[in-house]
Amino acid sequence: MTHDSADPQPLAQVLAPGKLVIVGEYAVVDGAPALVLAIDRGVRCRIRSDAGPLHIQTPDGDDRFVRPALEGCTGTYLFDAWNPVALPGKPGFGGSAAACVAACVAAGRPASDALGIHRAVQGSGSGVDVAAAIHGGMIRFDAGTARPVPPVEPVIVYSGASARTGPRVQAYRAWTQRAAFVRESTALVDAFHESPVAVLAEAGDLLRAMAIEAGLAYRTPGLDRVCELARAHGGAAKPSGAGGGDCAVALFHAPDAAAAFRAACEADGLPPIPAQVAPGAQRIPGGTVPTAG
């Protein structure tokens, strides 16, 4: 879905950011804290009119996460990607959560309503991706509450394939020995800002060990290669989110090391994805939409 010169000017647009989980995934399902970063690659909703019956358009025809927020509204609501990336699959930036938040803001209802709507449609979930779209920046999400923390600027690299989160979370929930994992994950979140690179490496190790014990598919050749290249350039990388594909995030002590890592990933056919830290979902009047740098 594109916006060209033939389209009528929208009355307003809503931009909702995507997310990257930096540390704390899986354990966040058990109420443990996680650090999540909002980025300017998410979902936009263009509002075409304020009269007439409700009409919703989404790129794939799936309106399950937006229709409940828009019930009772009139007019046309067109959802598409904000700053999409040309990849062979989805990068795993939490599109359904961003769309749900965008729909709430477009409807004039509290963005926080998206937490309940998204969970009801999905049937489960921690709400960390919804919270990122609501609050923006980098937050510590802890048992349903969000607190802003100083953001990091990771290098984002696509692993070469998309992954489904649901089956992996189900396998995690079926694992009965989660208590120690949750404690260790919480300790890493607490220590993150003291030593981000070292903690990111430890978090990756913890998640790989958990995946082996829980019997869930976490590693892929692409993700392993990204982690290997990060170590070779003096940094650390780990999957962002459930693993099994999607993106990895990498951190470095120096900008030149990060630049060399990006070049090495590109040479290996693992595309870096430029992105900026984004504010929470916002409604803007008509006009143009900011694009990623």
Secondary structure, DSSP 8 states (H G I E B T S, - for coil): ----TTS---SEEEEEEEEEEEE-TTGGGGT--EEEEEEEEEEEEEE--SSSS-EEE-TTS--TTTHHHHTT--SEEEEEEES----SS---S-HHHHHHHHHHHHTTS-TTHHHHHHHHHHS---SHHHHHHHHBSEEEEETTEEEEE-----EEEE-SS---HHHHHHHHHH-S--HHHHHHHHHHHHHGGG-HHHHHHHHHHHHHHHHHHHT-----HHHHHHHHHHHHTT-EEEESSS-SSSEEEEE-SSHHHHHHHHHHHHHTT--B----B-BS-EEEESS------
